[in-house]
Amino acid sequence: MKAGIAIERWKLDIFSRHLEQSGYEFTQGNGVTPDTMFLYVLTDNPQALSEVVKAAVAEAAQTRQG
């Protein structure tokens, strides 16, 4: 299954680190606005990926850049 994660571009470093540390590979795509983008992740365990995304969202919320 391919999952798409929409993020603001400034969050890329945070999401990349969380995904890579959890063993996920991903590709990047343009978002619907210039300051957004998509990360596309192949996974056979959406629940596990969801936990990684939640952790990245939490860290980004504490950072509050952009």
C-alpha positions as CSV (number, residue, x, y, z in Angstrom):
1,M,0.0,0.0,0.0
2,K,1.2,3.5,-0.8
3,A,0.5,6.1,1.8
4,G,0.6,9.9,1.1
5,I,1.5,12.3,3.9
6,A,0.9,16.0,3.3
7,I,3.2,18.3,5.1
8,E,4.4,21.9,5.1
9,R,7.9,22.0,3.5
10,W,9.6,23.3,6.6
11,K,8.7,20.0,8.4
12,L,10.6,17.9,5.9
13,D,13.7,17.4,8.1
14,I,11.5,16.3,11.0
15,F,9.4,13.8,9.0
16,S,12.5,12.5,7.0
17,R,14.3,11.7,10.2
18,H,11.4,10.0,11.8
19,L,10.6,7.9,8.7
20,E,14.2,7.0,8.1
21,Q,14.9,6.0,11.7
22,S,11.9,3.7,11.6
23,G,13.2,2.1,8.4
24,Y,10.8,3.6,5.9
25,E,11.8,4.8,2.4
26,F,9.8,7.5,0.8
27,T,9.6,9.7,-2.2
28,Q,8.7,13.4,-2.4
29,G,6.1,15.1,-4.5
30,N,4.8,18.7,-4.9
31,G,2.0,19.8,-2.7
32,V,-1.1,21.8,-3.6
33,T,0.6,25.1,-2.7
34,P,4.3,26.1,-3.0
35,D,4.9,25.7,0.8
36,T,3.5,22.2,1.0
37,M,4.6,18.8,-0.3
38,F,3.7,15.1,-0.2
39,L,5.7,12.2,1.1
40,Y,4.8,8.9,-0.4
41,V,5.6,5.8,1.7
42,L,5.2,2.2,0.9
43,T,4.0,0.2,3.8
44,D,2.2,-3.1,4.7
45,N,1.5,-1.8,8.2
46,P,-0.5,1.4,8.1
47,Q,-0.9,1.4,11.9
48,A,2.8,1.3,12.5
49,L,3.3,4.1,10.0
50,S,0.6,6.1,11.7
51,E,2.6,6.0,15.0
52,V,5.7,7.3,13.2
53,V,3.6,10.2,11.7
54,K,2.1,11.0,15.1
55,A,5.6,11.3,16.6
56,A,6.7,13.6,13.8
57,V,3.6,15.7,14.1
58,A,4.2,16.1,17.8
59,E,7.8,17.2,17.3
60,A,6.8,19.6,14.6
61,A,4.1,21.1,16.9
62,Q,6.8,21.8,19.5
63,T,9.1,23.4,16.9
64,R,6.4,25.7,15.4
65,Q,8.5,27.1,12.6
66,G,7.2,28.4,9.3
